[in-house]
Amino acid sequence: MARTHSVRAIAPPLETNTADLLPIRFNLRDLGGVEAGDGRRVAPGRLFRGAGLHQLEPEHLDAVAPCGIRTAIDLRSSEEIGRGSFAGEAATLHHLPIFETGPDLGDPGDEAARILADTYMWMLGEGPDSIRGAIELLGEPEILPAVVYCAAGKDRTGIVCAIVLTLVGVEREAIAADYAPSDAPATALREWHLDNGTPADQLAAAGVFRAPREAMLLFLTAVDERFGSLDAYLEGIGVDVGGARRRLAAALLVA
């Protein structure tokens, strides 16, 4: 069940370059402009993705206020959300944890793409209710603009965004291209933790703080191999795939 929290309303969203709003470690990006393959594209200012938004200071919140975010979907665990959550004005928080206890990935070395893809497959089994809930929420135009986020904004956030983009008809190469820009922010996040006193042995290995495009492509291929298709996986967790596709397209796409 989603936990929600509402605060006061603000002005409607403005189109803005999210790359200029926050330090890189927050990985805040607008999915606007991603092509859906039928001549339409994701509309700017409707769906954002981010990392660690519970750490935003007041000046950061002021910087993102022009985005007009109405809904924050927090994919972190209950332990993580206990450290704080997105507190943007007008935001209603939905806590949809993909997992409660994460895996120990060790040091993936040269196998980062494969190990990350395997981990994303594991997440599909851990978080079906949250995945279904995120799909349902993002198909409701009245809750937009929305931001989906987790700790680094690439893994849990990455699979939810990949699923949503697939449902609205985005090609796999474009989905991988949306995922890959999380690489530099994730690296910057690890460096920020180290610079701010987090011991290295309390952080995942540097190779885990990566977002190689191959990881997303391997993940999407593995979904087909295990379930037959992403649609089949979603149907298996109770998603009305046809209805979800129509609602998401109506909410997120423009000509």
C-alpha positions in Angstrom: 0.0 0.0 0.0 1.5 3.4 -1.0 2.2 5.8 1.8 1.3 9.3 0.8 2.1 12.8 2.1 0.8 16.0 0.6 1.9 19.6 0.9 0.7 22.9 -0.5 0.3 23.5 -4.2 2.5 25.7 -6.4 2.4 27.1 -9.9 2.1 24.8 -13.0 5.4 23.3 -14.3 7.7 25.1 -16.6 9.8 23.5 -19.3 13.4 23.6 -18.1 16.8 22.0 -18.6 17.0 19.6 -15.6 20.7 19.1 -16.1 21.2 22.7 -14.9 19.1 22.4 -11.7 21.0 20.2 -9.3 24.5 18.7 -8.7 25.1 15.8 -11.0 24.8 13.2 -8.2 21.0 13.7 -8.0 20.7 12.4 -11.6 17.6 14.4 -12.2 16.5 14.1 -15.8 13.3 14.8 -17.8 12.3 11.9 -20.0 10.7 14.4 -22.4 11.7 14.0 -26.0 12.2 10.3 -26.0 10.6 9.0 -29.3 7.8 6.5 -29.0 8.2 5.1 -32.5 4.8 6.1 -33.9 5.7 9.8 -34.5 4.9 10.7 -31.0 7.3 11.4 -28.1 7.3 11.7 -24.3 6.1 15.2 -23.5 8.6 17.5 -21.7 7.8 18.2 -18.1 5.6 15.2 -17.4 7.9 12.4 -16.2 11.2 12.9 -14.4 13.7 10.4 -13.0 16.2 11.1 -10.2 18.5 9.8 -7.4 18.6 10.4 -3.6 16.0 13.2 -3.7 15.5 12.8 0.1 18.9 14.6 0.4 17.7 17.8 -1.3 18.5 20.9 0.7 16.2 23.9 0.7 18.1 25.6 -2.1 17.9 22.4 -4.2 14.1 22.3 -3.6 13.9 25.9 -4.8 15.8 25.0 -7.9 13.5 22.1 -8.9 10.3 24.0 -8.0 9.8 25.1 -11.6 9.3 21.5 -12.6 6.0 21.6 -10.7 6.3 18.0 -9.5 3.0 16.8 -8.1 3.9 13.2 -7.5 7.1 11.5 -6.2 7.4 7.7 -6.5 10.0 6.5 -4.1 11.3 3.0 -5.0 13.7 2.7 -2.0 13.3 0.3 0.9 11.5 1.1 4.1 14.9 1.4 5.9 16.1 3.9 3.2 12.9 6.0 3.3 13.3 6.2 7.1 16.2 8.5 6.3 13.9 11.0 4.5 12.0 11.4 1.3 11.4 14.0 -1.4 9.8 17.1 0.2 9.1 19.2 -2.8 6.2 21.6 -2.7 2.9 20.1 -4.0 4.4 16.6 -4.0 2.4 13.6 -3.0 4.7 10.8 -2.0 4.1 7.2 -2.9 6.4 4.7 -1.3 6.6 1.7 -3.7 9.7 -0.3 -2.6 11.1 -2.6 -5.3 12.9 -4.6 -2.5 13.4 -4.4 1.2 16.8 -6.1 1.4 19.2 -5.6 -1.6 21.6 -8.1 -2.9 25.4 -8.0 -2.4 26.8 -7.6 -5.9 30.5 -7.8 -4.8 32.9 -6.3 -7.3 31.6 -7.0 -10.8 34.8 -6.1 -12.5 34.4 -6.5 -16.3 31.1 -8.3 -15.8 29.2 -5.2 -14.6 26.7 -5.2 -17.5 25.8 -8.9 -17.0 25.6 -8.7 -13.2 23.4 -5.6 -13.3 21.1 -7.2 -15.8 20.8 -10.3 -13.6 20.1 -8.0 -10.6 17.3 -6.3 -12.6 15.8 -9.7 -13.3 15.9 -10.4 -9.6 14.1 -7.1 -8.9 11.2 -8.2 -11.2 10.6 -11.0 -8.8 11.0 -8.9 -5.7 8.8 -5.9 -6.5 5.8 -6.9 -8.7 3.3 -4.9 -6.5 5.4 -1.8 -6.7 6.0 -2.1 -10.4 2.3 -2.5 -11.0 1.6 0.4 -8.7 4.0 2.7 -10.5 2.5 1.8 -13.9 -1.0 2.5 -12.6 0.0 5.9 -11.1 1.8 7.1 -14.2 -1.2 6.4 -16.3 -3.2 9.1 -14.4 -2.7 12.5 -16.0 -3.9 14.4 -13.0 -0.9 13.2 -10.9 1.7 14.5 -13.4 4.3 15.9 -13.4 5.8 13.0 -11.5 9.3 11.9 -10.5 10.5 8.3 -10.1 13.6 7.9 -7.9 15.7 5.5 -5.8 19.2 5.8 -4.3 21.3 6.2 -7.4 18.5 6.7 -9.9 19.7 3.9 -12.3 18.7 0.4 -11.1 15.2 0.4 -9.5 14.4 3.6 -11.3 15.9 2.2 -14.5 13.7 -0.8 -14.7 10.5 1.1 -13.9 11.3 3.7 -16.5 12.3 1.0 -19.0 8.9 -0.8 -18.5 6.9 2.4 -18.8 8.8 3.5 -22.0 8.4 0.0 -23.5 4.6 0.2 -22.9 4.4 3.5 -24.8 6.3 2.1 -27.7 9.8 3.3 -27.2 12.4 1.1 -29.0 15.0 -0.8 -26.9 18.0 1.2 -28.2 16.3 4.4 -27.1 15.5 2.9 -23.7 19.2 1.9 -23.3 20.1 5.4 -24.4 17.9 6.9 -21.7 19.5 4.5 -19.1 23.2 5.1 -20.0 23.4 8.8 -18.9 23.0 7.6 -15.3 26.6 6.3 -15.4 28.4 9.6 -14.6 25.9 10.7 -11.9 26.2 7.3 -10.2 30.0 7.6 -10.2 29.7 11.1 -8.9 27.3 9.9 -6.1 29.9 7.3 -4.9 32.6 9.9 -4.9 30.3 12.3 -3.0 29.7 9.6 -0.3 33.5 9.0 0.0 34.2 12.8 0.2 31.5 13.1 2.9 32.9 10.5 5.2 31.2 7.2 4.2 33.7 4.4 4.5 34.5 2.6 1.3 33.6 -0.7 2.9 30.0 0.6 3.4 29.6 1.4 -0.3 29.1 -1.0 -3.2 32.1 -1.4 -5.4 32.8 1.2 -8.0 31.7 -1.2 -10.8 28.2 -1.3 -9.3 28.0 2.5 -9.6 27.8 2.2 -13.4 25.1 2.2 -16.0 26.5 0.6 -19.1 23.9 0.6 -21.9 24.6 -3.1 -22.4 23.1 -3.8 -19.0 19.7 -2.5 -20.1 19.8 -4.4 -23.4 20.8 -7.6 -21.6 18.0 -7.1 -19.1 15.3 -6.6 -21.8 16.6 -9.6 -23.7 16.5 -11.7 -20.5 12.9 -10.7 -19.9 12.0 -12.2 -23.3 13.9 -15.3 -22.6 12.4 -16.0 -19.2 8.8 -14.7 -19.7 8.3 -14.7 -23.5 7.9 -10.9 -23.5 7.6 -8.0 -21.1 3.8 -8.0 -21.7 3.7 -11.6 -20.5 5.6 -10.7 -17.3 3.3 -7.8 -16.7 0.2 -9.8 -17.3 1.6 -12.4 -14.8 1.7 -9.7 -12.0 -1.8 -8.5 -12.7 -1.3 -5.6 -15.1 -4.0 -4.9 -17.7 -1.4 -4.4 -20.4 -3.6 -3.1 -23.1 -5.3 -0.7 -20.7 -2.0 0.4 -19.2 -0.5 1.0 -22.6 -3.5 3.2 -23.6 -3.5 5.2 -20.4 0.3 5.8 -20.3 0.3 6.9 -23.9 -2.6 9.3 -23.3 -0.8 10.7 -20.2 2.7 10.9 -21.4 2.9 11.2 -25.2 2.5 14.2 -27.6 2.6 14.4 -31.3 
